[in-house]
């Protein structure tokens, strides 16, 4: 028996897919939705990374307070004035208070951080010392100036990625650089000094600087007269030893462009605040009108051999000292740890003199409160 279908049913059965126009419309809608969704996803991921960065610093803050409770003074990098001496960064001393006692027990304090016996420990990445927003290029490791280009780990004979110690994205706050001479920055930049400084004009290792964690010191909380809540202990300085300016890496070749610092074991990774010009090129900025914060992660020792004083070091004015500056890969700024153990996000648009005042621990004329930034 023959079955007859209505014209409407026949027309409906003959259309079993999308037309080209309909398909293009659907694709366009999906593309628009994806375009709207992607920034939101990226923003959510960065928010999570920044939260982790802040949490890292809070853990470091707890470790600093635990160290103070145990020793009666704040931790400090060990950095004698002479080269080729035993040096130890502040983050090494914090290991037992960050659930890393097994690493600390393997570390030999009788020799310097770059000694062969310490390399298995100093080349170990510590997640608490790394900001998750900071890009890690290949096997990103820091180098040792004392190797003088004669061994692996020096820039002189290195390929782009060679190095010997794992990097960290945070540095102890030493104080305000003596080269900031404008009185609108901050007063009382140096607490005291002896005559045996070896760090050039940037502030030597035998100078008791005015930050919360100066080298070779035993500062306690009672000496932080500006208040722990208003004094910075740890600064984010991400991306080292590569040089970064306003989100752009200057070069991928560390032999020609590098910051002196980055290894979490190195005292040279501590930070003496100097600021820069708004383009991040000139450190320090010499006038208040051109001063800026967070535009670069450090001085670029471009063309300087990463070797001994008397060669490239003295040209830049840093002697054997580190040249890092506050810097982060978060949107619009970086994070800091305050002396009370809390972590804050700092806008790169903060007033320069306000930030410089937050660096100092004992500036009698300072009137900076937490709400000022």
Secondary structure, DSSP 8 states (H G I E B T S, - for coil): ------HHHHHHHT--S--HHHHHHHHHHHHHHHHHHHHHHHHHHHHHHHHHHHHHHHHHHHHHHHHHHHHSS----EE-SSSSS-EE-HHHHTGGGGT-HHHHHHS-TTS-TTSGGGHHHHTS--GGGS-TTS---SS-EE--GGGTTSSTTSSTT--TT--SEEB-SEEEEEEE-TT---TTT-S--EEEE-S---SGGG--TTEEESSSS-TT----GGG-TT-GGGSEEEEEBTTTTS-EETTEES-S-TTTS--S--BTT-GGGSEEE--B-TTS-SSS--SGGG-BSSSBSB---TT--SS-TTTHHHHHT-TTS--B--B-SBTTEEEEEETTS-EEEEETTS-HHHHHHHH-S--TT----GGG-
